[in-house]
Amino acid sequence: MSKPLLSPSDLEAIEAAVVEAEARTTGEIYCVAAEESSDYRETPIAWAAGVALLGPALLLLAGVHVQAPDLLGGWTAAQAAGAAEAAARRALIGAVLLQGVLFVATLALVSIGPVRRALTPRALKRDRVLRRAQEQFVAKNLHATRERTGVLIYVSFAEHMAELIADEGIAGQVDPQVWERAMAALTAGLKRGEPAEGFRAAIGLCAEVLAERFPARPGDNPNELPDAVTVLPNL
């Protein structure tokens, strides 16, 4: 059984940090932890196809070549043509078989989770993490808070990447460096193997910004979104 992304104590600590932060502001902070943001199914196929294309080159490097019949050995023109055709056919079949073996072997190898992630371009992983974070932002209705002040903190553990998305009510009022500091605090905690501390630090920095611009109003501070962390399983 695989180790959970966050322990029960981690989940409690993060939820408590959200509760404490939202007591100071009318803004909403929502945390999501995902095992992985995509299955990257195109990665094994792309690598398998690329390696398979090397089949003919590997045959040449191995010294395999089509040998033309010796016309001085008493071959008739028809016999020479037939022999050349048979040799070419054997070479072609061998190349196709080798390509098939290379494709299947590479596909199986790159389909292994850690290998697939290691061979997936970082830019593609970054794009998928951002895309799934945006999907969660909409799915969890962070765009529908009363004052449009929802903030999503999203972590994708397999890719070791995180995203922070702020709704339009606050995004335009805050220097992007503020969110960068929150992300730096979050990723620092993740790198230390202390995800709860990373979340808590990021939540605290976001709360400072929200409390300054959208302070809590006594008797008018509804909790519009759950405070608990949402943990997403693998796709």
Helices and strands as residue ranges (DSSP letters): H 8-22, E 28-34, H 42-52, H 55-61, G 71-73, H 77-110, H 113-119, H 122-139, G 142-144, E 150-156, E 161-166, H 168-171, H 176-191, H 195-213, E 230-232
